[in-house]
């Protein structure tokens, strides 16, 4: 990868970089995020780093009860957020989203314990360059980005349905724009047919699958507002792991990358702004405006293919949750 202009990265235009955010933000309503979140409950995955950390801090600043889902026991970041926001109502939950059985157990117990949840933000993601299997035998990128999101969301949907005005948000990526749904990947949970193994491709495929999940849920659960968003090309640990070092350093030097706060802006808008839920459920956003899910006709799938995806995920989840 010599630069960003390649299919692996989805051919991003200037609108995806910092200059794009600067231009788009000129039309933002500054009052849209001036919301008191006292009494509201939020769950953010990947809450201690990058975009997830920025979202968590902004929700806490506005008085929300925030549940931080993190891979490790990161009390230091929780303390930082509590200190910066002045809000003690920030709760740390350690959960490996690549372990579907643990995800199901956590979500089930959470619903029993906390009783309410206004917004779920699926922000955590994984891009491992080498094939690595979980204890359940899944390839790790797939396990976290597809099964983790599916099981966490579906297990919490009954709780979300009991809360008026509830929302579910998925943070997506530029790379999925060049990826078409590949149903055969669901019969190859170790991704052994993908030779040579390409963690970036598995990641992008999972992100395409997430969008199909979300549009399906938007149709089947009208009481909840669902939205996905593209944060732009953001300077996060995930991006640094994804990019070749020379390309990352070049982009940093030229100040092309969005900050985590800029990447989080549309997530925050979707999570708290009244105007966001006035728009149709199941849409995809960049900088607070809806954009198409597809840039290229070749990436479109049929309704039958999308139904097959959802049936297969339901089947896999049933095997996990009934064990």
N, C-alpha and C positions, 0 to 999 in steps of 0.2 A: 504494500500500500504506500504509494508515493505521496498522495495527497487525499483530501476528502472527496474528490470527484471520482468516485468509483462505486460499483454496485454494492460492495460489501457495506459501505456507509450510507447507501441510499441516495447518493447524489444531492446533498443538501445545498440549497441556495443561500444567498445572503440573509434571507429572512430567518434562518435557523441560528444565526450567530448573534453576537452581541449587538452589532449594528442593526439587526432586524428588530431586536427587542427595544432598542432606543427609539426606533421609528414607530413601532406599534404602540408603545406606551404613551405616546403623545395623545392618543384618543381614549385612554383609560379613564373611567369615572373614578376620581380619587375618593369619593364617598362610598364606593361599592364595598370596600373592605373595612369600613368604619362600623364594625358590628360588635356588640357585647355578647360574648359566648358563654356567659355565666349560666350554669345549669345544663349545658350541652356536653355530650360525650363524644370523643374522637379516638379512633385507633389509626396509628400510622406504622406501617412496616418499614424497616430500614431507617428507623427514626433517629439514629445517632450519628449519621454521616450524610454529607452531600445535601441533595434536595430534601430528603426526609427530615434531616435535622432542622433545616430552615422552616419547613412546614410546621414541625412540632413547636419550635420557638414562637412562631407567629400565632398559632392557636393558643398557646399558653399565655402569651401577652394579652390576649383578648378575653382571658378568664375561663377558657374551656377546660374541661377535664380531659387530659390527654393520656392515652395508653400508648407507651412507646414499645414497639416490638423490635428487639435487637438480637443479633446472633450471639453476642457476648454480654457478660454482666458489666455494662458500661455505666457504673454509678457516677463517674466523673462527668460524663456528658449530661446525665440527668441533673446533677447538681448545678452545672453551668446554666442549663435552661431554667431551672427554678430560680437561680440567682438573677439571671438577666430579665426574667419575666415578672418576678415577684409573686409567682403562682406556685404554691406547694402541691397543687392537685395534679401532679405529673407522676405517672405510675410506670415503672419499668418491668417489662415481661421478657424473659429470655426464651427465645424460640428459634430453632433451626427450621426454616421454611422448606428445606429440602428433605425433611423427614415427614412424609404425609400423615403417618399415624399419630405422631406427636402434634402435628398441626390440628388434626381433628379433635384429639383429646383436649388440647388447649382451648379451642373455640367452643367446644361443648361446655367445658367447665366455666369459661368466661361468661357465657350466656346465663348459666345457672347462678353465678355469683353477682354479676353487675346489673343484670335486668334491663339496662337501657344502652343503646348505642345509636348516635345520630349520624355519624359519618365513618366509613371505612375507606382509608387511603392505601391502596396497594402500590407501594413505592419501591420496596426492596427488589433487587435483581441480582443475577449472577451470570458472569461470563468467564468460564474456565476454559483455557485454550486446549487442555488435554482431557481425554476421557477419564472421568472419575466416577465410581459407582457409590451410591448410598447404601446404607444397611438394608434397605428394601430391594436393592438390585436395580434401581433406576439410575440413568445417567444424571449427574447432579444438576446441570443447567436445566434440563427438562423437568426434573423433580421439583426444583424451586420455582421456576418461572411459569410452568404450566400447572402441575399438580398442586403445588403449594397455594397458588392464587385461587385455583378452583375449589379446593377443599376448605380453605379459610373462608372464602366468600359464601359458598353454599351453606356451610354450617352456621354462619352468622346471619344469613338472610332472614330466617324466622324471627330473630331478635330485632333486626332492622325494620321488619314489617310492622312491629308493634310501636315504633316511634314515628309519629307524624313528621313528614318532611325529611325523612332519612335519605342519605345519598351514599353511593359507592363510586369511587374514582380509581381508575387505573392509569398509572404513569407509563407511557409507551416510549418508543424510540424511532429515530429516523431510519435505522437499518431495516425495519419491517416493511418499508415501502417497496422494496425489490423482492420480497419473499411471498410466494404463494402457499396456501395451505397444502401441506403434504400429509395426506392421511396415512401413508405407509409408515410415517415416523411413530404412529401410535401402536404399531405392531412390533416396534423395535425399540423397546424402552431403554435398552443399553446403548442405542445408537451405533450398533455394530456394523450396520450396512453402510454407514457414512464413512467411507474410506477414500482419502485420508480424513481422519476426524477433523471437524471444523467447529470449534466452540462458538464462534461468531454466528455461524449459520444456524446452529441449534438455538441460540439465543434469539435471533431474529424470527425463526419459526415459532418459538414460544410466544413472542410478542404478537405475531399475527393470530395465533390461536387465542390469546387473551382478548383481542378485539372481537372475535367471533363469539366468545363467551359473553362479553359485555352486551353486544347487540341482542343476543338471544335472551339474556336476563331482562333487558329493558322491555322486551315484548311480554315476557311471562310474569314479571313482577312489577306491574304498573304503579304500585304504592311507593316504590323506591325510585329515586332519580339516579340513573346511571350515566357516567360520562368517562371518556378516556381523553388523555391529552398528550401532546408532544412538547417536552420542555425546551426544545432546541438543543444545541450542542453546548453542554454545560460542563464546567470545570469541576469534576467530581472524582473521587477515587475510582469509581467504576470506569469512567472515561479514560483515566490514566492507565488502567489495566487493559483496556480495550485497544488503545492506540499504540502503534510503534513509538518508542521514545522520541525519535527525531521529529515525528509529526506533532506529538503533544507539545514538545518544547518550542517548536516553530509557532504553533498556534498561541501558546502562552506569551511568547515574546512579542507577537503582533497584537496582543490583547483582543483576539478574535472570540474567545470562549465566553459564554455567559457565566455569570456568577451563580452559585446555588440559589441565592435569593431571587434572581431573575428567572431561573428555571422553575422555582416553586410558585411564582406569582399566579399562574393560571390554575394550579392545584388549589391554592388558597381561595381564589375567586370561585372555583367550582364547589368548594367545601362550605363556604360561608355566605356568599353574596346572594341576595334575594333574586337578582336578575338571572343568575345561572339556572335556577330551577324553573324559571318561566319559559326556558327553551325546551325543546323536545328532548326526551330521555334517549340515551343511546348514541349521542353524537361524539365527534372527535374534535379536539380543540388545539389551536396554537395561538398563544397570546390573546386569550379570551374571545376568540372568534372560531366558529366551527369551520372545519376544512374536510375535504373528502378522505375517506379511509384508504383510497387507492389513487396512486398517480398513474399507474399503468394498467391497461386492460388485462394483460397477461397474469396479473396477480389476483384477479377476481376468482371466486369459487362459486359453485352453484348452491342453491338452498339445500339440495340433497346432500352435498358434501359437508356443508356446515352442520346439518342434522346428524350426519354420521359422526362428526367430531364430538358433538355434545353427548350422543349416545355412548360413545366409547369412553369419554371422561366419566360419565355417570357409572358405567360398568366398572372402571378401574377404581373409582372412589368407593363403590359399594364393597368391593373386595377388601379395601383398606379399612373402612369404617366398621365392617362387620367382624373383623378379625379380633 
